[in-house]
Amino acid sequence: MEYTFSLGWMFAGLAIAIVGGLVVIFYRQIAENMANGVSSYEKVKLFGVIAIVVGLLITANLHTFLLGLLVNLLFKR
C-alpha cells in the first residue's frame, strides 16, 4: 500500500485531536454535566486521550494503513 498525503484528512485529524484535547482539559465539567460525576472523571479523560491518538493517526493519514492491516489479518488476504 502506498502512502499518500491528504490535506482534507489532515484538517479532519487536527479537528479531532483538538476536540480530544479540549475534553482532557475540561474533563471535570464534562463529567459532572454529562456523565455520573466523580466516578467518571477518569473515563472522560481516557476518551479524550483516545480521541487525541486517533486524531493524530488521521492527521498523518495512517488510519487507512492500519485498517488495511487489520482487515488483512482478520480475513487472511
ABEGO torsion letter per residue (X at the ends): XBBBBBAAAAAAAAAAAAAAAAAAAAAAAAAAAABAEAAAAAAAAAAAAAAAAAAAAAAAGAAAAAAAAAAAAAAGX
